[in-house]
Amino acid sequence: MIPFKKPLLSDREWAVPILEASGALGSEYSFGNIFNWGAAYSSAICRINDYYVAFYSSVSAPFYLCPVGTGDIAPVIEAVIEDARQRNIPLKIRGVTNNIKENLEQIFPDKFVFSPTRDSFDYIYSAKKLTELSGKDLHPKRTHINKFNATFPQWSYEPITPDNIGECSKMHDLWLEKNAAFKDSSISLETVSLKSAINNFSALHLEGGLIRIDGNVAAFTIGEHYRKNAFIINFEKALPEYALAYAAINQTFAKHNFSDIEYVNREDDLGVPGLRQAKLSYRPEFLIEKYSVSLA
């Protein structure tokens, strides 16, 4: 079997160079997500040659994350197939993008079935457009921000640091209280992941910003500069009474952090209709299409 193990902070040293060299923009391949969601999903990772490989065993239907890296992918895929056979589980590889799909079809003709997983498509935006919010399509966002400015003229912004990140944790606890009626398993898992991000903010090289109203944290965002030209937003929260702060924290953080960034990954929509509508409303440049793979 593949010697998978729980992701540790020390794995960042070998994983990040492989992930960066692969060019993969999928949200599954930011080390912050790997480590923080690993705490929620009990994922396990491994290096095979110059490839990053992950296995998720705690879910109802165990699966492998599509290996990414450089060099020949064939022996890596063969190792994953053999690992599934030894574990006596159906082979399921998730997160396969179009370019890898085409490669696998050439290397292993007629061996796999590819099924699109729309709920896991990542939304990729132009950093410049998120910063400027120019044009007719994004006029509603500018309207939201103007309304926020008029309603809360005393708001202030500051970057997240070790000195104030504890306040973000307290705000999230309050957010959970105020959204108790909507609490489900996905929120519980997200809470585990967010707490991990807060506790390991500096070690994971995360970046973030927060908005204060009347001296208290009303909204925050946390993410990672995970590729030379790309940033990923991992968490974004605003208290329900300050819902307009979502648009404000989105643009304000962009203005402060995206001067050297081309793309921003705001992750998937989980198939939630309201979340899908919200993500589409920011007019993504493109979506990262993903497939689930099984043996034919």
Order of alpha helices (4+ residues) and beta strands (2+ residues): alpha-alpha-beta-beta-beta-alpha-beta-alpha-beta-beta-alpha-alpha-beta-alpha-alpha-beta-beta-beta-alpha-beta-alpha-beta-beta
